[in-house]
Amino acid sequence: LHNVDVKLLGDMQMIYAKLDKREAGFERFKLETRENHIILCFNDTGEDFGQVRSNVGMTLSSLVDKSSNVDFEPIVSISYLMDIIGRANRPAEAIVKVDINVYGPQSIGVPVGNELSSGKLWLQKPTHERDGIVYDNPHFLKLKTNGTQLPRKQPMKQVISEGASNRRKREERLRKMVEDVYKSIDRTRHLEAVDGGDRVVRKLLKHQEEALGFMLERESGHINDRYRLWETIELEGGNKEYRHRITRAKIRTGIRPNERGGGILADEMGMGKSLSILALIMKTLDDGKEWARQQENSPKVEEAIRRSRSTLVIVPSALLIYNWINEIKEHLKDGVKVIKYHSSDRPKSLDEIADSDIVVTTYSTLTAEFQIKSSPSLLHCIDWYRIVLDEAHIIRRRATAFYRACDDIHANSRWCLTGTPIQNKLADIGTLFAFIRAEPFTKAATFRKYIEVPFDQSSEENPTLAKDRLLILIESLCLRRTRDIIQLPQLRQRVRKLSFSEAESKQYNNTKEILLRMIRHRVGEAEQSSKFGIFQVNLQMRLLCNHGTFQQPFSWHRRSYRDEREAIASALGQSSEITCAGCQMPMPIIGSSGLGDGFYKQCAHVLCSECIEQSNTSSDGEQTQHCPVCIRWLRPMVDSDQMTDDDDMANCPSNNKLGDDDAYYFNDEGHSTKMNALIEDVQRDMWTTKSIIFSCWTRTLQLLSRYLDAAKIPYVHIDGSCPLKQRQIKLDTFAKDDETPVLIMTTGTGGFGLNITCANRIFIVELQWNPAVESQAIARAIRLGQKNKVYVTRYIIKDTVEEEMQSQQLSKKQLANLGFDEDLDAGDGGGWFE
């Protein structure tokens, strides 16, 4: 059955991440029937993938019910799936076409064919089938050639797919090409070092002054001819024409194209990009006022649009709003009018917002307002002097609401701040070029024609044309420097390999056997296998590595949704997105509430901050709110006295309240080899330095707190349940109080957006599937202001799932350095040692 429509079920980002890890070029699903619906499930975990459209589903479900001898195997190209999912905004828009191969004994071929044709379904010759089978199509037309009947049955040869291999080769080619581009960037380019001026109280470093000079050059349009995209061609008679250096388009009017605008500041993380931007804002305050005055006095295209001198800064999370505001307070003179446009108390007056110098908001807030069609978004009713995207790679997918909301903003100039403009494909930086209005690359088709297609069609070893063109664009529009130029302290890393005690090893092996036996026995049981698959097995094993015999023996009646949320967030990484369970809007991982622990403990729903603020589900006298999504699900059943078993709703609260109750999670006594080793390392030189301990699990930090208390080690504790204002107070205490040598925090809340240079020892309790999560955590200390060598210690339990994770991490890091993606393990003293 060719090109059967399938609508996605479940979380798109999780499905995308799962497919991205596949080694095969094609995904083969298993097919299940549920109440006359046909559901496609992943073979390894049993998790739902999608639902076949109803008319096809009814015919197939009838066949499945009638015959146990018929085997349906859905199959589809993984690269095709990832492309469709990557372009969709929500599951409803992700309609994929899947081939379904039908296997069975020849004796039932004709009745199966009749059943399918009665539902207007027709069998076609498959392109990817099992080896060693015979193709017999009951719908095959009986034709004669020269009086000879053509055979209906035909031997088939299995098509061997090189899909995964080709994808890996392409990634490696891309990595090598962009490395060559980076090495080829003109190092002799002279950038004027511009002083930050009187309004900036901190003296800029040389590379920051050069960044300021680059940005002023781009915004003024006074660009060196060497770095213009339009070159001047002298004609006979003294005339001139201008030719685009990439597209070769010509302008013969004699008027030079205006290349004034913004660009991409792509310095590595930790080099002070935000201070460079703040210096630019202060340097051009008067220019912004004059521009806004001229625009207001000129003929208006849109009467509803207000012109403003202000710069709009968009950040991934509320935490980074505070980060920017703190930097403004620390580095700029008083008198700068700053507006925090976030949460329910954000300004509602257009005049108040427009009459400011800097406005800071989040991608989620901007997008939430943009998607409300009944009333215009205030931020979209202003023509800004400048817009700045912090962590701009978040908008790298054009199909997302994030990109559309940012792209639709009116602005005089546009800047992207990102240490990783290329995540894993060329289109990532193409999207940034489109956002900054780098004509003619505002159209995806143009970038694809002149950059992506030449790369795809080039010889395997030498994509010269694509490389040369990308070099032209980057030299013109992008400024990228590495940490080498600011001589940050060395990074020294080590891995401590530990062995379980006998009791820990016994509990680990027993738990593993229970879980794997369940997986083996329940393959094909859709409901159970979708709720408990390989992901949860690995989760339980990893938790045991941290908690040892403090962890209570595994119970089928206990499920910690919080552990799962935190593990999922770490697996996806900070630059990924997750869908809000309330409004169904995608949001950055670090902007979600999923890492929190005090909001709702009995479900796996993740909500954006806007949905949390707008939901008031607590009863009178209650201290905490309940999950508003679960309240919506449960209320109709409560009202009608028709409560059902919690298994009927996979994401709703369990009737069993033990799952996330601390009292039922840990034993009162126990032994953790990893915790003992960690405390031993922290106590060494404890009062001569400061230490940060990262874990992705709040539970692990709770057990660690027990150990720190027992060892009488003072510490501060930050996790997702800590309010932002309280978090800042704790960070200040850690930085300034000599009697507080240790900070413990979850990677989801502390591994991104913070500057903690007072510490030079980092302890990572457990390895992460996504090594970028660890790199971000380490980067909190490896940045401007750090004066000491930084030591990083990781812990691995031998003969466990953690050793497998270590080998996978090393292979991932080889591919993670695509384009400008950062690898903190590179450089002097950066190697791992045991």
N, C-alpha and C positions, 0 to 999 in steps of 0.2 A: 504494500500500500504506500504509494509515493506522496510525499508532501502533505502529511496529515497535520492539521492545525492543532497546536497544543498551547494552552494558556498556562503561564507560570503560576505555581503555588509556593508559598513560603517567602523567605527573605531573599531578595535579589542579590544583595551583597554577599551573603553567605554562599549562595549557589555559585556566584561568580568566583569567589575565593576557592571553593571546592574544585571547580573545573580548571582553574588556573594551575592547580597542583598536579593535574593528571599527566601521566607520561604517554598515554595512548593518544592517537589522533582523533579517535571516535569514542563517543560515550554510548554504551549499551545499557538500556534501562530494563527493569522488569515491569510487567503490566499487571495491574490489580483491578478488581471490580468492587465498587462500593455503591450500592443502591442504584444500579443501572448507569453509574458513571464509571469511566475508565480513567484510572490514575496511573501515571508513570512515576516510578520510584527508583532511587539510586540502588544499584545492586549491592554495594558494600555496606551501607548503613540502613537501607530501607526508608530513608527520609523522602518525603514527597518532592517531586520535581515539577509536575504539571498535570493538567487535566485535558483529555482529548475532547474536542468540541462535541456537543451533545448528539447530533445525528449519527456521527461515526461511532461515538461511544455506545449508543443504544444497540447498534448492529453488532459491535464487537462483544459487548457484555452478554448478548444473547448466545453468541457462539461459545464464549468461555463457559457459560452455564451448561450448555448442551454437551460439550465434548471436552474430556480431559486429555485427549490425544493431540489437541492442537496447541502449539507453543508459539506465542507472539513475542517477537523481540524488537522493540523500538531501538533505532540506532540513528545517530546524527553526528555531524562534524563538530568537534569541540570549539574550533576557531570560529565557526559560524555562530554557535550558541553564544560565545563570549561577545561577539560583535553585536548581536541583537540585544543581549542584556545590557551591554555597555551603553547603548543608545537610548534605552527606555528610561522613563522617569518613574514608573511604578509598574508592579506586576501586570496590571490590566493591559498595559501597552506592550508587554513582552510576549507577543504571539510568535512562536517558533514553528517551523515546519520540520516534521520528523518522519523518516521512513520506518515502516513497521514490517519486518520480515515475518512470514507465516510459515511455520514448519509443521509437518505431520506426515503420517503414513499415506502412501499413494492411494490406498483404498478409499479414503474419505475426501480426496481432492475435489471431486465433482460436487458432492453435497456442500462442502465448505464454500466452493465457488458460487453455487446457487444462493446460499445464504447471504454472501457478500453482495452479489449483484442485486438481490432484492432490496438491499439498503443503498443501492446505487454506488457501491464501492467496487473498484476494478483493480485487479492485480496486474503489476507490471514487472519487468525484469529487474531484479535487485542489482545494486552496485557493490554492496558489501555484505557478504554472507559467510556462513560457516564453511569451513573447508571439508571437502569430501562428500558433498551432498549432490543430489541430482535435482535440477530445476524442472518442475512439472507444473505448468500454468493452466488451470482449467478454463481460464478466460482466453486462452490462445486461439486466434482465428485459424480455422482449418483451410489452409491454402495449398494449391498444387502448382508446382513449377515443372513444365514439360511433362505433365501427366503424373508427376511424382508427388506424393503427399509429404509435406515437410513434417519432420518429427516434432511432437509436442514436448517430449522430454529432451533436455539438453544437459550434458555434464557441465558442472560449474567449477571455476577455479577461483580460489579465495584471493581477493584483492588485498595485498599487504599495504597498509597505510604508513606513510612516513610523516604523518601529520605532526606528532609531538616532536619527532626528530627535527623536522623542518622548522618548527616554531623555535626550538632551542638554538638552532643554527642562526635563525634570523636575529634572535636576541643577542647572540654573540657577535654577529656582524654589526649590529647597531651599536653595541658597546664599543667595539673597536673603532668604528667610524667616528663616533662622537669623541672618543679619546683623541683620535687624530685631529679632529676639529679643534679641540681644546689646546692641544700642543701647538697647533698652527696659528693660534690667535696672536696678533701682532703685539709682541712684548715691548716694542720700542715706542708704542703709542704714547704721546705726551698728553697727560691729563692735567689741566690746571688745578693746582691745589688751592681751594677757596676756603678762607677762614669762616668759621661758623657765625661770626658777628657778635655784637653786644648782647643780643637777646638770648644767646646760648651761654650758659655759665660754665659749661665744661669744655675744655680745650679738645678739639677733635684730633684724633690721630691722623697721620699722613694719608692712610688709605681711605679714611672717612672724608677728609678734605677733597681727595681726588674723586670720590663718589659724588660729593656735592658739586664739584666742577662738571662732572659728566652729566648729572641731572639738569643743571642750569643750562648746559649746552644743548641738551635735547629739548628742553622747554622753550628756549629762546629761538631755536632754529638756526643758530650760528654754528653750524657743524662743519668740521674739517672735510674738504672734498674727498679725502681718502675714505671716509666712513659714511658718505652719502649713498643712498640707494639709487639715486638718479645721477648719472654722470653727464658732464657737459661735452658735447660734440661740436667742434668748430667747423662751420661750413664756409663755402666760398662766398666772398662778398662781405665777410665779417659777421654773417649771421650765425646763430647758435640753435641747436636743438638739444633736447634732453632725452636720454635713453636709459631705461631701467636696466640695472646691471644683471638682473635675473630673468625677467620676462622678455626683455629686449623691446618692450613697448616704447614708442617715441612720442614726444610732444614737440610740435614744430611752431608753437605760438610765440616762442622766444621768452615765455614767462617760466621762470624756474619753479618746479613743484615745491610746495611748502612741506618740509619734513618735520616741522615743529610738532612736538607732542611729548609723550612719556616714553617708557621703556621698561626694561626688566633689570632689577638689581638682584644679582644671583650670587652674591658672596656666600661662602660657606657659613653654616650656623655658628653663632658665637662671635661674629666679627663686628657686631654693632650696626646692623642695617637700619634698625629703628631710629637710632640717634642721627644717622645720616639724613633720614627722611625728616625728622624733626628740625634739623638745621636748615633743610630746604624750605620747609614751611615758614620758619622764622625769617629766612633771607628774602622771601617773596611776599610777606604779608602786605606790604604797600602795593606791590604789583597786583595782588589779588583784589584789593579794594578798588584800584583803578579799573581793572578789567570788569568787575561787577558793575561799577558806575557806568562804564561805556555800554555794556550789554543792556542795562536797564533803559538807557536813553536811546538805544538803537531800535529800529522796527522789530517788533516781537513776532516770532513765528508762532509761538504758543503762549497765549495770554496767561495760562494757568501756571507757567513755569517761573519760579523766582530765581534770580541770579544771586549767587553768594560768593563771598571771598573765601569761604571756608574750605578746608580739606576734609573729605570723608574717608575715614580709615575703617576697613572692614576686617575683622579678626575671626578666627574659628570658634572661640568660646568666650564665655563671660570672664573666665580666669585671665585671658589675655587682654580684656578691656582694662582690668585693674593693672596689669603689667604696663600697658601703654600710659595710663594715667599716672602711675608711679614714676615712669621715666620722664614724663612731662614735668611733674613736680620737682624731680631731682635735677634735671638738666636745663630747664628753661626758666627765664626770669618770670616773676609774678606778673599778672596782668593778662595772661593768655586765657581767652574764653573757651573753655572745654565743655562739651556736652557728652554725657554717657547716654546713648540711645539704646536702652535695653531694659527689660523687665517691665512690669505693669506701671511703674511710676515714670516712664520715659516721657519727655515733653510732647504735648499734643498740639502746640502752636507752631505753624509754619514760620511765622516771623521770628519766633525765639530760636528755632533751629538755624534759620538762614543767617541770623545775626550772631555768628560764632566764628571762632578761628579754627577749631578742630572738633569734629564729631566722630565718636568711636562707637561702632555697633558690631553685631555679629552677622555672619552669613545667614544663620537661622532666622534672626529677627528680620533682616532685609527680605529674605525669601518668603517668610510667612506673610508679611504685609503685601508683597508683590503679587502673591497668589489670591489675595482677596479681591475679587473683581467688583464687589459692590461699592467699595470706597477706594479712592486712589491712595497709594503709599506716599506718605509725606516725603520720604527720602527720594522718591522718584519725581516729586513735584519741584525739585530744586536743580538748577544748573550749577554744579559745583565748580570751583576753580580747579580742584584737583581731587582725584579719587585714588586711594592706595589700597591694594589687596595684600594683606599679610598672609603668609603661607598660601600664595596664589595658586599653587598646584591643585588646591581643592576644587577649582573650577575647570580642571583639565578636560572633563567630558562635556562636550557642547550640548548634549541632550539633557543635561541635568537642569533642574530648576535653579540651582545655585548659579550656573553660568548665565542663564537667561535673566535672572534678577540683577546680576552685576552688570551684564552687558547693556541692559536697558537704562542704566543710570546716565544722566546727562553730565558731562564733565569737560572742562577745557583741556586737561591733561590727565593721563592715566599711567599708574605705576604698579608693577607687580614685584613683590618681595618674596623670594623663594630660594632656598638653597638647592632645590631639586626641580628645575623647570622641565626636565625630562624624567618621567617616572619609569615607563617601560615601552614607550613608543613615540615616534616622531610627532604624531598628532598632538601630544601633550603640549609641546612648546608652540605648535601651530595655533592652538587655542589661545595661548597667551598673546601671540602676535595679533590675533584677531581682536582680542579685548583691548589692546593698546592702540587699535586702529592703524596698524601698519599696512597701508594699502599697497598692493591689491590683495593682501593675504587675510583680509577680513572674511573672505569666503573660503570655506573649508576645501572646496573643489580646486581653488587656485593653489593652495598650499600642497594639496595632494598631487596636482599635476606637475608642479615644478620641484618638489622636494621628495614626497613619499614614493611616487611612481618611479622616478629615476633610481631611487635606492632599491626598490623591489626588483627592478629590471636590470640592475647593474650586475657585473660579474661578482662572483662570490667573494673574491679577495680585494676588489678595487672599485668601490662605489664612488669614483672620482667626481662625477657631475653633481651628485647629491651632496657630497662632502663640501665641494667648493661653494655651492649655493648656500648651504647652511652656515658655512663660515662667514659669508658676506652678511647674512642676516644677523648673526650673533655679534659680529664686530660692530655693526651699525646700531643695534637696538639693545644690546645686553652688556652688562658689566659684571664680570665674574673674576674674583680673586680667591685664592686658597689661604688657609690659616698659616701657611709657611711665611707669608710676608709680615706677620705680626709676632712671630716667634713665641707661640704659646708653649707652656711647659709640656714636657714629654708625658706620654700616656704609657703606663706600665700595667700589663694585665697578666693575671694568672688564673688557673683553674685548679681548684682543690677537689680531687677525686676521693670520695669517702666510701666506706663499706658499711652496710647495714649491720646492726646487732642481730643476734640469732632470732630474737622475738620479732623485730621489725621485718626481717627477711621472711619469716613464716607468715606474718599477716599480709605482706605484700603478695606473696605467691598464692596464698589462699584466695585473696580478693580477686587476683587476676584470673584464676581458674573459674571462679564463680561467674565472673562477667563474660569471659570468653565462651563458657558453656551456654550461657543465656543467648549470646549472639548466634552460636551454632544451631541451637534448638529452635530459635524463633525466626529464622530466616523465612520470609514469606508471610509472616504475621504483620500486616501493615501497621496496625495501631501501635503495637508494642515496639517493633523494631524502629519505627520512626521516632519514638520517644527515647529510646536508649540504644545508641549505636556506638561505633568506634570512637567518636568524639568523647562520649561520656566515659568509655573505658579508659582512654588515655588521661582524661581529667582525673579520675579516681586514682590512677597510678601515680600521677604527678603530685597530687595532694599527699599521698602516703609518703612520698620521698621527702616532703617538707615536714610532715607532722609525726611520722613514726607511729609508735603505739599510743600516742595521745589521741590519734584519730580513732573514733569508735569503729568497731567492725561494720563492714558494709551491710546496709539493710535495704530491702526493696521498698520499704515504706518511708525512706528518708531520701529526699532529693533537694539539694541546695541550689536554688535558681540563681542565687547571688554568685556562687562559684562559677556557674556556667556563663553568666553575663560577663564577668570579669575576664574569664578565659577567652571568650569570643572576641571581646574588645582588644585584648592583647594580640590575638592571632591576626586580626585584621590590620592593626597598626593605626597610627595617628592620622595618616593621610587618606584613610579609607572613610567610607560612609556607612551609615546604618539607618534603617527606616524607623521613624517614630511610630510607635504602635497606636498613638492617638490620632494625629492628623495625617499619617501616612507620608509625611514629607521626609526626604532624605536629609541627613545631617552629618556633620563630621563626627567621628567617633568621640573626640574629646569634648564635643558639645552636648553629649548625651547624659542622661541621669543614670544610665545603666550601671555605672560604677558605684553608685550610692548604695547605702545600706540601711538608711533610716526611713526611706519613703515607703517602700513596700517590699516585704521580705518573702512573700509566698508565690511569686510569679516571675516569669522571665521577660515581661514586657519592658521595653526601653522607651522612654519618652523624652521629647525635647523640653528645654526649660520653659518654653512658652506654654506648652500643654500642662506642665506641672503648675505653673503660676495661675493658669486660668481654671484649674480644677480645685474645687474646695470640697473634698469628700470626707473630711473629718467630722465626727459627731461632736456635739457639745461636750466639753470636758475632756475630749481625747487629745493626746499630745501629738499623735502622728496621723498623717493622711493614709488613705487606702488607695490602691491603684485605680484610677478612674476608668481604665479599660475593663478591668475585671468587674468593677461596679456595674458597668453597662451590661456586661454579659449576665451577671448574676441577678440583677434586680428583677427582670421579668419572671425568672423562675421563683424568686423569693415571694414576689407578689402573688404568684399563682399557686404557691405551695407545691411546685413541681421540681424541687431540687433533684439533680441527677448526680451520678457518681462523677468524681472529678476526671476520670479517664475520658469522659466524653468531650472535654475541652482541654486540649494539650497545654495551652498557655495560661489557663486560669488557675486561681489558687487551689491548692490541694486541700481537701477536707482534713487531712492529717496535718496538724500544725507543728510537727516536730522538725520538719526539714531545715528551717533556717533559725531555729531556736538554739542559742549558744549553749544552753544547759544540756542539750541532747547531742551536741556536735562533738565535743571533746570529752575524753575521760579526765577525771580529777588528777590521776597520776599516769605517768608514762615516760617514754624515752624517745628523744629525737636526736639522732646522730648529727643531722645537719644543723640544728639549733645549737647544739653543744659546740660544734666547730665554729659557727658564726660568732657566738659570744666570746670564745677564746680569741678570735682574730680582732674583734672590736676592743677588747680589753687591752690589747697590746698597743702601747703609746697613745692611750685614749685621751689623756689630758694635754697632749702636745699637738693635737690635730682635731678636726671634726669629721664625722662620718655620716654618710647617708646610706640607708638600707632600703632596697627596693624589692617589692614582691607584687605580683599582679593580683594576689588574693588578700582581701581584708581578713579572712580567717587566719592566714599565716601570720599577719601582723598581730592578731590577737594572741596567738600562741607565743610569738616573739616577745610581746609585752610581758608575758608571764616570766620569761627567761631574763629579760632586762630588769624587771622588778626584783627577781630573786638575786641577781648579781649586783643590785643597788647601783645600776647605771642610769643616770638621769637622761631623759629623752623627751621629744615631742612627737606626736603621732598625727599624721594627716592621711585621710582616705576620702572616698567619694561622698561620705556623709557630712564632711566638715564644711560648714558654710564658707563662702569666699572671704568674707571679712575676717572670720575667725582663723581661716587658713593663713591670711596675711599676718595676723598677730603672731601666730605660731612660727612662721618663717622669720619674722623679725626677732623673736626670742632666740631662735636657733642661731641666727647670724650674730647677735650682739651679746648674748649671755655666755660668758666663759664657763659657767657651771652647767651648761646644756651641750654636751659633746656629740649627741646622737640625734638624728632625724630619721624616723621610719615612715615610709609612705608607699602608696600603691603606684605602680608605673602609669596607670591610666590617669591619675591626677597629678603626679609629680614629674612624669617623664617628658613633659612637653611644656614649653612656654615659660619656664622659670629660669632664674639666674641665681645659682647658689654657689658662688665662687668661694665662699668662706670654708667650704669643705673640700678636701682633696683625697678622701678615701670613699670609694663607692663599693658597696657590697650588693651583688645581685643574687637573691636567694635561689631563684630557679631560672633556667634557660627558657626563652620564648620561641614559639614556632616562627615568629616574625622577628628576625634579628634587628630590624630597624627600631623596634620598640626599645631594645637595650641601648642602641646607639643614641637615641633621643634622651634616655635617662642619663647616660654618661655625659652627654653634651651640656647638661645643666652645670657641670663643674668645669668642663673644658671650654672656656670662653674668655672674652676680654675681662680683665680684672683678676684672673687666676695667676698667682705668682709661684705656686709650688707644683712640683711634679704630682700628677694624679695617679693613684693606684686603684685598679679595679680588680675585685675578686669575685669569681663565680664558683658555684658549688654544684657538683654532680655526684649522684649516688651510682656506684658501679653496678653493672648487670641489671640495669633498669631501663625504662623508657627514656630516661634522661640522656643516656649514651647515644641512643638513636637520634635524639633531638640535636645533640652536638654535631653529629656527622651531617645531618640535614642543614644545620645552620651554616656550616662551612661551605657547602655547595651553593646555598642561597646567596651568601655574601659575594661569591664570584659573579653572580648575575645581578646583584643589587646595585652595582656601580654603573648601571646604564646611564649614559649621558653624564649629568652632573650629580647623580645620586651619591650620597656621601658614605664613606666607609671609615668609621672612626678607628678601625683596627690597622689602618695603613699608616705608614710614616715611621720615623725613628722611635724605637722603643715601643712600638705598637703591637708587636707580636704576642701571641698567646704562649704561655709556658706552664708546665705542670709541675 
